[in-house]
């Protein structure tokens, strides 16, 4: 019977076509279970069903980043904050079995007793655009690698004249040469091989253009301060933005973000051994993004060189040193995600360069970089504080003359 004063907690085991829900009261007994369609109308019906049992104080939802994303959006829009719930562990499943109603009840109990207290990532904003574009980008990278490998393999069995022409080239040179091939009668194996590698090379070039066009402008629009950080490129920025979600402040502290990325220290004491190790959980892609940021200052920053040398003299391994650096970088990245600084656009650099009669090639040669990197900075597609500062100093009349 409905009781307006009774507090209830829901739990949902989500699927592609149907969601299974359970509702329990504050003392723990299960009140009811039911199934609803995994569509907007079904999600609203699920919430109405929960409210018929009492005042809803929480809902534990499995898979808020996949099958439960639509349900989480619906609950948030109706003023009910969902809680992200992990699937039951293997030990619990051995004791209680595996079925949808058992999982829904476990989700409700996890939300009630506080075992699940993580706020799901918000959806529907530009960070969702980053997430879906990363899927297409990874697919394009995989297809480009496959095309390059197929060109390499076809060259192994190609006729001697063609093989000797292409064998000593690297991938980019090979693609450039093969893309310009003109073929004759394909009954000749040599001409057929040229047609095949030419088609693969042109596919490689198209995929490279697609990869280069994605993400950079979007990441620059969402968080230019993150993209301007040392060692952060479009792919790394996109990975970190997707991991943090549209509401990174939900994590509360840089320690929580470090745990999300799998770089938080955990105690590993045993007997007389006193040490810490890195958390082996978290998002592996975010962990890899932090590693890619770390290796840049390790190879180019004097302060990082000094830190690595000092830690090495103390007997620390390279793996431990990288772990500490990743934890420090996680703190800086969390600050950039939650309190990004304003990064000015540098369209003035293009105007200064043109007034001086200089080309991008001139500037790139003087600064030791690529013209495309300077062009991206001028157009606001990339943000590199150090390179922008050097570029501006070089454009001073007494420097560029």
C-alpha positions as semicolon CSV with decimal commas, in nm:
position;residue;x (nm);y (nm);z (nm)
1;X;0,000;0,000;0,000
2;X;0,127;0,346;-0,084
3;X;0,262;0,547;0,209
4;X;0,355;0,908;0,139
5;X;0,594;0,921;0,436
6;X;0,773;0,597;0,352
7;X;1,120;0,640;0,200
8;X;1,203;0,393;-0,076
9;X;1,512;0,317;-0,282
10;X;1,508;0,171;-0,630
11;X;1,751;-0,047;-0,813
12;X;1,764;-0,113;-1,188
13;X;1,937;-0,383;-1,391
14;X;1,958;-0,228;-1,737
15;X;1,950;-0,397;-2,078
16;X;1,920;-0,296;-2,440
17;X;1,544;-0,356;-2,470
18;X;1,411;-0,382;-2,114
19;X;1,502;-0,259;-1,766
20;X;1,427;-0,468;-1,458
21;X;1,359;-0,266;-1,141
22;X;1,327;-0,346;-0,772
23;X;1,214;-0,122;-0,486
24;X;1,298;-0,157;-0,115
25;X;1,213;0,054;0,188
26;X;1,450;0,209;0,443
27;X;1,458;-0,106;0,660
28;X;1,563;-0,328;0,371
29;X;1,271;-0,558;0,278
30;X;1,199;-0,580;-0,093
31;X;0,859;-0,436;-0,181
32;X;0,818;-0,522;-0,550
33;X;0,992;-0,592;-0,881
34;X;0,883;-0,511;-1,234
35;X;1,007;-0,472;-1,592
36;X;0,987;-0,167;-1,819
37;X;1,076;-0,090;-2,179
38;X;1,416;0,073;-2,229
39;X;1,263;0,379;-2,394
40;X;1,167;0,723;-2,269
41;X;0,808;0,622;-2,198
42;X;0,929;0,310;-2,015
43;X;1,177;0,512;-1,807
44;X;0,902;0,755;-1,703
45;X;0,677;0,461;-1,621
46;X;0,955;0,310;-1,406
47;X;0,990;0,631;-1,206
48;X;0,613;0,658;-1,161
49;X;0,603;0,297;-1,040
50;X;0,876;0,371;-0,784
51;X;0,688;0,678;-0,659
52;X;0,372;0,477;-0,605
53;X;0,556;0,288;-0,330
54;X;0,668;0,598;-0,139
55;X;0,907;0,893;-0,154
56;X;1,205;0,799;-0,373
57;X;1,532;0,894;-0,200
58;X;1,769;0,721;-0,441
59;X;1,796;0,489;-0,739
60;X;2,091;0,260;-0,806
61;X;2,144;0,203;-1,178
62;X;2,379;-0,041;-1,345
63;X;2,554;0,069;-1,664
64;X;2,486;0,443;-1,656
65;X;2,744;0,486;-1,932
66;X;2,581;0,232;-2,168
67;X;2,236;0,070;-2,145
68;X;2,140;0,286;-1,849
69;X;2,241;0,622;-1,998
70;X;1,888;0,709;-2,112
71;X;1,739;0,609;-1,777
72;X;1,998;0,820;-1,590
73;X;1,909;1,122;-1,805
74;X;1,537;1,067;-1,740
75;X;1,584;1,037;-1,364
76;X;1,803;1,348;-1,349
77;X;1,550;1,544;-1,552
78;X;1,278;1,445;-1,306
79;X;1,479;1,561;-1,006
80;X;1,591;1,214;-0,888
81;X;1,969;1,175;-0,860
82;X;2,075;0,828;-0,985
83;X;2,368;0,643;-0,832
84;X;2,606;0,441;-1,047
85;X;2,622;0,079;-0,933
86;X;2,876;-0,184;-1,031
87;X;2,755;-0,533;-1,111
88;X;2,753;-0,777;-0,815
89;X;3,085;-0,947;-0,750
90;X;3,144;-1,311;-0,830
91;X;3,121;-1,423;-0,468
92;X;2,772;-1,275;-0,428
93;X;2,658;-1,429;-0,755
94;X;2,779;-1,773;-0,644
95;X;2,567;-1,738;-0,328
96;X;2,252;-1,582;-0,474
97;X;2,257;-1,688;-0,837
98;X;2,226;-1,469;-1,147
99;X;1,898;-1,325;-1,265
100;X;1,774;-0,977;-1,347
101;X;1,558;-0,935;-1,037
102;X;1,846;-1,040;-0,809
103;X;2,074;-0,787;-0,978
104;X;1,810;-0,512;-0,950
105;X;1,764;-0,586;-0,579
106;X;2,144;-0,581;-0,529
107;X;2,158;-0,239;-0,703
108;X;1,889;-0,103;-0,472
109;X;2,065;-0,232;-0,159
110;X;2,399;-0,090;-0,277
111;X;2,237;0,252;-0,319
112;X;2,063;0,225;0,020
113;X;2,363;0,119;0,233
114;X;2,614;0,348;0,062
115;X;2,823;0,081;-0,111
116;X;2,745;0,270;-0,432
117;X;2,784;0,644;-0,391
118;X;2,927;0,754;-0,725
119;X;2,739;1,017;-0,924
120;X;2,714;0,918;-1,292
121;X;2,868;1,138;-1,556
122;X;2,631;1,393;-1,702
123;X;2,535;1,339;-2,064
124;X;2,397;1,544;-2,349
125;X;2,669;1,812;-2,365
126;X;2,972;1,866;-2,591
127;X;3,171;1,606;-2,396
128;X;2,931;1,346;-2,537
129;X;3,035;1,469;-2,882
130;X;3,397;1,403;-2,788
131;X;3,309;1,052;-2,674
132;X;3,133;0,952;-2,995
133;X;3,397;1,113;-3,218
134;X;3,666;0,917;-3,034
135;X;3,490;0,599;-3,141
136;X;3,508;0,703;-3,507
137;X;3,869;0,818;-3,464
138;X;3,983;0,488;-3,313
139;X;3,812;0,303;-3,598
140;X;3,989;0,525;-3,855
141;X;4,327;0,470;-3,688
142;X;4,273;0,095;-3,687
143;X;4,172;0,095;-4,054
144;X;4,471;0,313;-4,148
145;X;4,710;0,077;-3,970
146;X;4,551;-0,218;-4,145
147;X;4,594;-0,047;-4,484
148;X;4,962;0,027;-4,413
149;X;5,023;-0,335;-4,308
150;X;4,853;-0,467;-4,621
151;X;5,070;-0,244;-4,843
152;X;5,379;-0,378;-4,664
153;X;5,266;-0,739;-4,709
154;X;5,182;-0,698;-5,077
155;X;5,530;-0,558;-5,141
156;X;5,686;-0,878;-5,002
157;X;5,543;-1,087;-5,291
158;X;5,548;-0,813;-5,556
159;X;5,757;-0,850;-5,874
160;X;6,124;-0,769;-5,827
161;X;6,113;-0,435;-6,005
162;X;5,826;-0,303;-5,792
163;X;5,960;-0,457;-5,471
164;X;6,304;-0,301;-5,511
165;X;6,142;0,038;-5,568
166;X;5,929;0,029;-5,251
167;X;6,113;-0,195;-5,006
168;X;6,351;0,067;-4,862
169;X;6,084;0,333;-4,798
170;X;5,909;0,405;-4,470
171;X;5,530;0,401;-4,445
172;X;5,468;0,766;-4,534
173;X;5,706;0,756;-4,831
174;X;5,557;0,428;-4,949
175;X;5,203;0,568;-4,930
176;X;5,304;0,882;-5,119
177;X;5,462;0,681;-5,401
178;X;5,188;0,418;-5,425
179;X;4,908;0,677;-5,431
180;X;5,048;0,814;-5,760
181;X;5,068;0,480;-5,941
182;X;4,908;0,451;-6,284
183;X;4,820;0,096;-6,379
184;X;4,789;-0,088;-6,702
185;X;4,633;-0,423;-6,784
186;X;4,552;-0,601;-6,458
187;X;4,615;-0,945;-6,611
188;X;4,981;-0,864;-6,545
189;X;5,051;-0,948;-6,175
190;X;5,278;-0,646;-6,143
191;X;5,009;-0,408;-6,266
192;X;4,748;-0,573;-6,043
193;X;4,979;-0,528;-5,744
194;X;5,024;-0,160;-5,831
195;X;4,647;-0,121;-5,851
196;X;4,603;-0,287;-5,511
197;X;4,872;-0,091;-5,327
198;X;4,757;0,232;-5,497
199;X;4,402;0,181;-5,374
200;X;4,526;0,105;-5,022
201;X;4,755;0,409;-5,026
202;X;4,475;0,644;-5,126
203;X;4,261;0,494;-4,850
204;X;4,548;0,556;-4,608
205;X;4,564;0,924;-4,710
206;X;4,188;0,970;-4,676
207;X;4,190;0,816;-4,329
208;X;4,485;1,034;-4,226
209;X;4,292;1,345;-4,330
210;X;3,985;1,222;-4,139
211;X;4,191;1,156;-3,825
212;X;4,360;1,496;-3,839
213;X;4,027;1,679;-3,878
214;X;3,857;1,526;-3,576
215;X;3,863;1,632;-3,213
216;X;4,116;1,919;-3,220
217;X;3,866;2,200;-3,281
218;X;3,608;2,045;-3,048
219;X;3,853;2,003;-2,759
220;X;3,978;2,358;-2,812
221;X;3,621;2,485;-2,785
222;X;3,537;2,281;-2,472
223;X;3,853;2,331;-2,265
224;X;4,134;2,530;-2,432
225;X;4,331;2,541;-2,104
226;X;4,360;2,161;-2,101
227;X;4,471;2,154;-2,463
228;X;4,729;2,426;-2,388
229;X;4,896;2,220;-2,113
230;X;5,244;2,086;-2,179
231;X;5,230;1,740;-2,336
232;X;4,854;1,745;-2,405
233;X;4,740;1,694;-2,763
234;X;4,390;1,649;-2,907
235;X;4,376;1,273;-2,847
236;X;4,498;1,301;-2,486
237;X;4,263;1,592;-2,415
238;X;3,968;1,402;-2,565
239;X;4,047;1,093;-2,356
240;X;4,060;1,292;-2,031
241;X;3,746;1,491;-2,112
242;X;3,555;1,171;-2,186
243;X;3,680;1,006;-1,866
244;X;3,585;1,304;-1,648
245;X;3,250;1,359;-1,819
246;X;3,053;1,679;-1,842
247;X;3,044;1,715;-1,461
248;X;3,403;1,654;-1,339
249;X;3,328;1,842;-1,015
250;X;3,119;1,541;-0,906
251;X;3,446;1,370;-0,806
252;X;3,507;1,631;-0,538
253;X;3,887;1,615;-0,523
254;X;4,196;1,540;-0,727
255;X;4,237;1,221;-0,522
256;X;3,905;1,091;-0,657
257;X;4,010;1,180;-1,011
258;X;4,343;1,002;-0,956
259;X;4,151;0,692;-0,844
260;X;3,935;0,717;-1,158
261;X;4,253;0,720;-1,369
262;X;4,415;0,435;-1,173
263;X;4,703;0,643;-1,032
264;X;4,601;0,677;-0,667
265;X;4,841;0,523;-0,412
266;X;4,716;0,233;-0,200
267;X;4,890;0,072;0,096
268;X;5,080;-0,250;0,027
269;X;5,224;-0,344;0,368
270;X;5,337;-0,697;0,448
271;X;5,550;-0,791;0,746
272;X;5,852;-0,564;0,756
273;X;5,791;-0,426;0,407
274;X;5,635;-0,079;0,414
275;X;5,544;0,065;0,077
276;X;5,264;0,190;-0,147
277;X;5,162;0,085;-0,495
278;X;4,933;0,240;-0,755
279;X;4,569;0,149;-0,769
280;X;4,530;-0,110;-1,046
281;X;4,166;-0,014;-1,113
282;X;4,025;0,289;-1,288
283;X;3,996;0,385;-1,654
284;X;4,290;0,232;-1,847
285;X;4,256;0,483;-2,133
286;X;4,275;0,777;-1,891
287;X;4,576;0,611;-1,728
288;X;4,746;0,585;-2,067
289;X;4,666;0,952;-2,137
290;X;4,845;1,054;-1,815
291;X;5,142;0,836;-1,912
292;X;5,162;1,012;-2,250
293;X;5,166;1,347;-2,071
294;X;5,440;1,230;-1,833
295;X;5,683;1,109;-2,101
296;X;5,695;1,454;-2,263
297;X;5,856;1,642;-1,967
298;X;6,068;1,335;-1,890
299;X;6,235;1,391;-2,226
300;X;6,232;1,771;-2,248
301;X;6,190;1,942;-1,908
302;X;6,498;2,015;-1,695
303;X;6,308;2,012;-1,364
304;X;6,161;1,671;-1,443
305;X;6,509;1,547;-1,539
306;X;6,639;1,659;-1,200
307;X;6,347;1,492;-1,018
308;X;6,399;1,163;-1,203
309;X;6,773;1,172;-1,132
310;X;6,716;1,238;-0,760
311;X;6,463;0,959;-0,727
312;X;6,691;0,722;-0,918
313;X;6,976;0,795;-0,677
314;X;6,737;0,708;-0,392
315;X;6,701;0,362;-0,543
316;X;6,354;0,406;-0,693
317;X;6,266;0,223;-1,013
318;X;6,156;0,396;-1,332
319;X;5,810;0,248;-1,292
320;X;5,772;0,398;-0,944
321;X;5,896;0,737;-1,063
322;X;5,648;0,743;-1,352
323;X;5,371;0,648;-1,107
324;X;5,449;0,946;-0,881
325;X;5,465;1,178;-1,182
326;X;5,128;1,052;-1,307
327;X;4,975;1,121;-0,967
328;X;5,111;1,478;-0,978
329;X;4,986;1,526;-1,335
330;X;4,642;1,395;-1,232
331;X;4,621;1,677;-0,975
332;X;4,701;1,939;-1,239
333;X;4,460;1,788;-1,492
334;X;4,177;1,785;-1,235
335;X;4,236;2,155;-1,170
336;X;4,223;2,225;-1,546
337;X;3,903;2,024;-1,579
338;X;3,720;2,188;-1,288
339;X;3,870;2,540;-1,288
340;X;4,009;2,601;-1,637
341;X;4,200;2,923;-1,686
342;X;4,111;3,155;-1,971
343;X;4,333;3,097;-2,274
344;X;4,338;3,390;-2,518
345;X;4,297;3,324;-2,888
346;X;4,610;3,407;-3,088
347;X;4,465;3,536;-3,412
348;X;4,690;3,840;-3,359
349;X;4,991;3,621;-3,436
350;X;4,877;3,569;-3,795
351;X;4,826;3,944;-3,844
352;X;5,172;4,023;-3,704
353;X;5,334;3,758;-3,924
354;X;5,166;3,886;-4,238
355;X;5,258;4,247;-4,161
356;X;5,619;4,135;-4,135
357;X;5,600;3,961;-4,474
358;X;5,682;3,622;-4,322
359;X;5,543;3,281;-4,416
360;X;5,449;2,995;-4,189
361;X;5,746;2,804;-4,324
362;X;5,982;3,086;-4,218
363;X;5,838;3,092;-3,867
364;X;5,836;2,712;-3,833
365;X;6,200;2,686;-3,941
366;X;6,307;2,953;-3,692
367;X;6,112;2,799;-3,404
368;X;6,200;2,438;-3,480
369;X;5,845;2,314;-3,533
370;X;5,600;2,230;-3,810
371;X;5,404;2,494;-4,006
372;X;5,079;2,311;-3,933
373;X;5,131;2,350;-3,557
374;X;5,174;2,727;-3,594
375;X;4,872;2,745;-3,825
376;X;4,657;2,563;-3,567
377;X;4,770;2,808;-3,296
378;X;4,689;3,106;-3,519
379;X;4,340;2,969;-3,594
380;X;4,265;2,876;-3,233
381;X;4,250;2,501;-3,310
382;X;4,540;2,427;-3,073
383;X;4,676;2,596;-2,763
384;X;5,040;2,570;-2,664
385;X;5,139;2,836;-2,414
386;X;5,516;2,787;-2,448
387;X;5,519;2,777;-2,828
388;X;5,283;3,077;-2,847
389;X;5,515;3,276;-2,620
390;X;5,820;3,189;-2,832
391;X;5,628;3,270;-3,149
392;X;5,522;3,610;-3,017
393;X;5,877;3,696;-2,908
394;X;6,014;3,590;-3,244
395;X;5,765;3,814;-3,425
396;X;5,900;4,121;-3,248
397;X;6,061;4,349;-3,513
398;X;6,413;4,311;-3,373
399;X;6,381;3,929;-3,358
400;X;6,216;3,847;-3,691
401;X;6,435;4,080;-3,896
